[in-house]
Structures are given as C-alpha cells and as structure tokens.
Amino acid sequence: MASKQTVPRKVLIIGGGFAGLECARKLANNDSFAVTLLDRTNHHLFQPLLYQVATASLAAPDIARSIRQILSDAKNVTVLMDEVTGISPVEKTVTGKSGEVFRFDYLVLAAGAKTGFFGNDQWEKNSMGLKSLADAQGIRRKILSNLERAELTKDYAERERLMTIAIVGGGPTGVELAGACADLIHRSLKSNFRRIDTSKLRVILIENSPKILEHYDPEQSDYAKTRLGHLGVEVRNETRVMDVQKGKLLLNDGSTLEAEAIVWAAGIAANPLTKDLGVETDRSGRVTPNLDLSIPGHPDIFVAGDLTNMRDRNDSFVPGVAPAATQMGNHIAMLLKEEVRLEATRFADRKHQLRPLFKYTDKGMMAIIGKNAAVMKVGNITMNGFFAWIAWLLIHILFLIGFRNKLSVLLGWAYSYIHNNPEARIIVNPPQTP
Ligand SMILES: Cc1cc2nc3c(=O)[nH]c(=O)nc-3n(C[C@H](O)[C@H](O)[C@H](O)COP(=O)(O)OP(=O)(O)OC[C@H]3O[C@@H](n4cnc5c(N)ncnc54)[C@H](O)[C@@H]3O)c2cc1C
C-alpha cells in the first residue's frame, strides 16, 4: 500500500471489456492507484453469447452488466461513459468525445476490435457484423422481420430472398450463429407460420478455406460440417466473397447468392485508436507490444486484448479470445503493483528491466453447433457431441458476470431446451421495408 506521502498513480483504462475490466478489478481498493475506466457504453458485454441474442434465445440484459455496478465496491476506480477520440502518448493525455482531456501516468488501451472487411469497408453497409448488443439485436430484428415480410409477399423470388440467411466466415462465430439460426427456424418457429413453409428457409455458411473451424482438428471440422448439415445448414467451403451488394453476394465462381440477411463474421480489425500510439501495426491495425505488454518506446503505455498481435514469453501465439484478454489485464495490474513496490527499494532505477513478461495459459477452445452438440479442444484432448455441449454450457455460465445474469440465462436455456421455444422474439422498431 502507498505511504501517506505518495501520490496515487493515475491509471487510465480505455475499455471495460475482458482486459480492461480485469485490470481495474485487480487494482481495486489499492491506494497506490487512482484508476479511471472509460468506456463508450455503460456495460461490460459477454461477447461469446452474442449469437444467442441474435437468434432470440437470450435477451440483451442476460449477457451484459453495468460496469459501474460491477466496480461499485472499488473505491479508487472512477467509471465514466465517454468515447475516446484521441490519444497523445507524448503529452500523456486522452481526449473523450465529451471534450474532457484525461491525464495519465499509466495508460491501458483495451478497446477491443471491430468487424473487419479486409479493406472493403464499403461492404459494411450491406451486411451485419456481430460485435455489439446493437449488432445482435439488429440481426434478430432482420431475421424475424424478413420472415414476417415473407409471410405477406406474393412474389416468389422476393419470398425466397427473404427466406435466405447468408453467413460469411466459418470460424466459431459463423458456425455458432449458423447452428442457432437453423435451430430457431427449423425447430422453434416451424409451427408459427401459415403461409410460408419454414423448412424451405435457407441458412448458408460461406467459408473461403477447405475446412470450417480451421483451428480445430480436421476431424472436428468435419464433425461440425456434418452436424450443421443435419440441422439444414448449407456449408460452402472454398467459396470466396468477391462483393457484397444490397441483398446479394457475388462469389468467386461467378455466381450470385440472393439473401436479404447477410451476416459478416469473416474478420476483425483492431480498434482504430491503435493508430494514435505511433507504433507499427499489422494489416488489421493490431499492435505487437513488448513482452511486458508495454508498447515500444513508451514503458507507461500498455495494450491488451483483441487489439494485440503477439507471441508470449514462451513464443506461444496469443489468440484473440476472452481468456487471453483477461490474462493480459491481470498481468498489467500485477506489473503495476510490483513496479510501485520496487520504487520504494534500491531497485527503483531498474524497475522497467525487472518487469515480468507475459505468459499465456491456453484454456482450450470450444464452439457450439446447434442444440446438443459442440466441439472442444483442450491441449491434445478433443471432445465432440453432447458432453462437449454440456461442458460448453457450464463454462459459459461460470464466466458470466453477476448472479442474476447466471440465473436468468440458466433458466432461459432450460425453458427453451424443454419447449424448443426461445422467448426473446419481439420485434421492436422493425426495419423499414423498401
Ligand atoms: C460473436 C463473438 C463470439 C465470441 N466467442 C468467444 C468464445 O466463445 N470464447 C472466447 O474466449 N472468446 C470469444 N470471442 C472473443 C472475445 O469476446 C474477445 O476476445 C474479447 O471480448 C476481447 O476482450 P477485449 O477486452 O480485448 O475487448 P472487448 O471485450 O471487445 O472490450 C472492448 C471495450 O472497449 C470499449 N471501447 C471500444 N472503443 C472505445 C472507445 N473509443 N472509447 C471508449 N471505449 C471504447 C467497448 O465498448 C468495449 O466495452 C467472441 C467474440 C465475438 C464477437
């Protein structure tokens, strides 16, 4: 703890996601630090369950919690809802959209990533990403409204387009979303419509590579593809999107796929704030920090989470997943506490050289494929099917923040499981029909 004479260091954290929140929690009630956490939203979002909001299984409050509420007991942490618009590493200031200028002794940039279009940003307006609650609600609104419009139209071609969902990207997000869409339409909604035949609704998953879930074992990728097939999802491997236009995709074989709902789950790009750091970034805008997570040339500025691209001290690649972000947030907090301790010792002038280096602990990966099936890979151990699905449920419940959220998600899932009847189906503000 700080002695009475010590002025607390100003730690500014940008982003209340997995990395930023963990850092704030680990510095909580330590009087060596005055922490300010800035986020453009007022909530911490559990992104791994976003696809369930998009497919009407969960409601938005089930997977988000007020950051202010989470940190209410952390007396040295001030939470402000402000969107950061600029960072000056030299002046050690950050500017918010509110106009306020925040000074820092230490900066932790943990502002995450956004949907990336491989340089084709014009595709954004004709497709939907899945990164925020607003995105998830937008997808749900679109899918449900399209079905309502399909029930009304007499035009066969229009009905077909309204009843096609194209998902681009066969990674975990695309696979989970495709499986959940198929479950929603072919199981839950099948008896709800009178004019349209919901079994005719097409969910098409488009992937450039020969396999979906590329980072899993090949037999797990094959399992996922077969399983999606049973759910009625058309998986198209080795298919590249050449253009995204309104209501249609142009593909590399020269064909056009008409789909009123197009979800882009094929890539991410780092938050553009990384540009302000004045260091080199990769093609997706991600920063490669030093092994202590500070950025080159600025020992007091740290980066964490999805906006990094790095290998750890054992040369293991650090993936863009929630456990990696959490571990980075934790590492920075531990490092700062150690640094303050060293300042009061004879090692003070070597504090930067003595910093601990980041080590990533791989907790494994898992993806759900509709009801009752998942794939899981932890080290060399793999598991597919029902028990992997049960493990997925338990782990996701465990990591949801807040007792209320855990309970309501659990009850919601149990209800939907038994009745095949997701509840979050109300369309608020339907999109304007053309
Ligand atoms: C659909 C989906 C499914 C996923 N599934 C899994 C999964 O199953 N397992 C897994 O481990 N990982 C999964 N991930 C990845 C995981 O969610 C991310 O790796 C993790 O959220 C990264 O944490 P972060 O702290 O870097 O960023 P985030 O959690 O994205 O947090 C960034 C925060 O910064 C805030 N912010 C952004 N810009 C600004 C600004 N200018 N000013 C102020 N605040 C700002 C945002 O509001 C946000 O709160 C999934 C991601 C998605 C999108």
The ligand as an ORCA input file, in Angstrom:
! r2SCAN-3c Opt
* xyz 0 1
  C     -19.652    -13.110    -31.542
  C     -18.406    -13.370    -30.749
  C     -18.231    -14.623    -30.151
  C     -17.091    -14.864    -29.389
  N     -16.957    -16.090    -28.808
  C     -15.910    -16.315    -27.999
  C     -15.807    -17.535    -27.275
  O     -16.676    -18.431    -27.386
  N     -14.746    -17.703    -26.443
  C     -13.797    -16.738    -26.300
  O     -12.872    -16.915    -25.499
  N     -13.850    -15.575    -26.978
  C     -14.881    -15.340    -27.819
  N     -14.962    -14.162    -28.501
  C     -13.839    -13.205    -28.423
  C     -13.868    -12.412    -27.137
  O     -15.146    -11.885    -26.909
  C     -12.817    -11.297    -27.252
  O     -11.566    -11.911    -27.434
  C     -12.805    -10.417    -26.018
  O     -14.035     -9.742    -25.877
  C     -11.670     -9.379    -26.110
  O     -11.677     -8.605    -24.968
  P     -11.138     -7.092    -25.018
  O     -11.127     -6.614    -23.614
  O      -9.897     -7.022    -25.812
  O     -12.209     -6.303    -25.877
  P     -13.781     -6.160    -25.706
  O     -14.336     -7.211    -24.843
  O     -14.287     -6.032    -27.102
  O     -13.950     -4.781    -24.949
  C     -13.582     -3.552    -25.525
  C     -14.317     -2.450    -24.791
  O     -13.803     -1.202    -25.258
  C     -14.871     -0.299    -25.426
  N     -14.456      0.702    -26.421
  C     -14.189      0.495    -27.725
  N     -13.820      1.660    -28.312
  C     -13.856      2.601    -27.362
  C     -13.594      3.993    -27.349
  N     -13.194      4.652    -28.448
  N     -13.746      4.679    -26.192
  C     -14.154      4.043    -25.056
  N     -14.423      2.713    -25.025
  C     -14.268      2.003    -26.156
  C     -16.021     -1.170    -25.888
  O     -17.274     -0.545    -25.625
  C     -15.807     -2.432    -25.064
  O     -16.504     -2.380    -23.839
  C     -16.093    -13.867    -29.263
  C     -16.270    -12.623    -29.872
  C     -17.415    -12.374    -30.600
  C     -17.611    -11.026    -31.234
*
